[in-house]
């Protein structure tokens, strides 16, 4: 099923509202929204219209499977977090930004791992968004 950008945005907004009103910690759902927004924003800067994960796939040009390339990026975030835990400060990004980036990278790593190991679509344009209501 193909959605226009507006239909997709409306669909996602409705899904988020439904999630928020369930019996879950609102802070958690707020962070999910923040992670989504961060991914969408960075996808515009680093990805392409055809593939928002194009930059994450670039490690394949060097013989490194994309999911492993993302794992390396996550290791950089872990180093930053370790630095913060040791010193209480970071120079170039906040501790929160590092955690949010790591969360986004964890999801991207899972997507790319599944692409390599499980039959899944290779780009978001091929994916169909399905929201299932729990019974």
C-alpha positions as CSV (number, residue, x, y, z in Angstrom):
1,X,0.0,0.0,0.0
2,X,1.4,3.4,-1.0
3,X,0.9,6.4,1.3
4,X,1.4,10.0,0.5
5,X,3.7,11.8,2.9
6,X,0.7,13.5,4.5
7,X,-1.2,10.3,4.8
8,X,1.8,8.6,6.3
9,X,2.3,11.4,8.8
10,X,-1.4,11.4,9.8
11,X,-1.2,7.6,10.2
12,X,1.8,7.8,12.4
13,X,0.4,10.6,14.5
14,X,-2.8,8.6,15.1
15,X,-0.8,5.6,16.0
16,X,1.3,7.6,18.5
17,X,-1.8,9.0,20.1
18,X,-3.2,5.5,20.5
19,X,0.1,4.3,22.1
20,X,0.3,7.3,24.4
21,X,-3.2,6.6,25.8
22,X,-2.4,3.0,26.6
23,X,-1.2,2.1,30.1
24,X,2.5,2.8,29.5
25,X,4.9,5.3,30.9
26,X,4.3,8.5,29.0
27,X,8.0,9.4,29.3
28,X,8.8,6.2,27.3
29,X,6.4,7.1,24.5
30,X,7.7,10.6,24.5
31,X,11.2,9.3,24.0
32,X,10.0,7.0,21.2
33,X,8.6,10.1,19.5
34,X,11.9,11.9,20.1
35,X,13.8,9.0,18.6
36,X,11.5,8.9,15.6
37,X,12.0,12.7,15.0
38,X,15.7,12.4,15.4
39,X,15.9,9.5,12.9
40,X,13.7,11.4,10.4
41,X,15.7,14.6,10.7
42,X,19.1,12.8,10.3
43,X,17.7,10.7,7.5
44,X,17.2,13.9,5.5
45,X,20.8,15.0,6.1
46,X,22.6,11.6,5.6
47,X,20.2,9.4,3.6
48,X,18.7,9.8,0.2
49,X,15.1,10.1,-1.0
50,X,15.3,6.5,-2.1
51,X,17.1,5.2,1.0
52,X,17.1,7.0,4.3
53,X,19.7,4.5,5.5
54,X,22.1,5.0,2.6
55,X,24.9,6.4,4.8
56,X,24.6,3.4,7.1
57,X,25.0,1.0,4.2
58,X,28.2,2.8,3.0
59,X,30.4,0.4,5.1
60,X,29.6,-2.3,2.5
61,X,31.8,-0.3,0.1
62,X,34.7,-1.3,2.4
63,X,33.6,-5.0,2.7
64,X,31.9,-4.4,6.1
65,X,28.3,-5.6,6.3
66,X,26.1,-2.5,7.0
67,X,24.8,-3.8,10.3
68,X,28.4,-4.3,11.5
69,X,29.2,-0.8,10.3
70,X,26.4,0.5,12.5
71,X,27.7,-1.6,15.4
72,X,31.0,0.3,15.1
73,X,29.2,3.6,15.2
74,X,27.4,2.4,18.4
75,X,30.8,1.6,19.9
76,X,31.8,5.2,19.4
77,X,28.7,6.3,21.3
78,X,29.5,3.8,24.1
79,X,33.0,5.4,24.3
80,X,31.4,8.8,24.7
81,X,29.1,7.5,27.4
82,X,32.0,5.8,29.2
83,X,33.8,9.2,29.1
84,X,30.8,10.9,30.6
85,X,30.5,8.3,33.3
86,X,34.2,8.8,34.2
87,X,34.4,12.6,34.0
88,X,30.8,13.9,34.1
89,X,31.3,15.9,30.9
90,X,31.5,15.6,27.2
91,X,32.9,18.2,24.7
92,X,30.9,17.9,21.5
93,X,27.5,16.5,22.4
94,X,25.4,16.0,25.5
95,X,25.1,12.7,27.3
96,X,21.4,12.6,26.3
97,X,22.2,13.2,22.7
98,X,24.7,10.3,22.8
99,X,22.0,8.0,24.4
100,X,19.4,9.0,21.8
101,X,21.9,8.5,18.9
102,X,22.7,5.0,20.4
103,X,19.0,4.1,20.6
104,X,18.5,5.1,16.9
105,X,21.6,3.2,15.9
106,X,20.4,0.1,17.8
107,X,17.2,0.1,15.7
108,X,19.0,0.7,12.5
109,X,21.5,-2.1,13.3
110,X,18.5,-4.4,13.9
111,X,16.9,-3.4,10.6
112,X,20.1,-4.0,8.7
113,X,20.9,-7.2,10.5
114,X,17.4,-8.5,9.6
115,X,17.9,-7.5,6.0
116,X,21.0,-9.7,5.9
117,X,19.7,-12.5,7.9
118,X,15.9,-12.5,7.5
119,X,14.0,-11.8,4.3
120,X,12.8,-8.2,4.8
121,X,12.4,-5.2,2.5
122,X,15.7,-3.4,1.7
123,X,14.3,0.1,1.8
124,X,11.6,2.0,3.5
125,X,9.9,2.6,0.1
126,X,9.4,-1.2,-0.1
127,X,8.1,-1.5,3.4
128,X,4.5,-1.3,4.3
129,X,3.6,0.2,7.6
130,X,1.3,-2.0,9.5
131,X,-0.2,-0.9,12.8
132,X,-1.9,-3.7,14.6
133,X,-4.2,-3.1,17.5
134,X,-3.7,-5.5,20.4
135,X,-6.8,-7.4,21.1
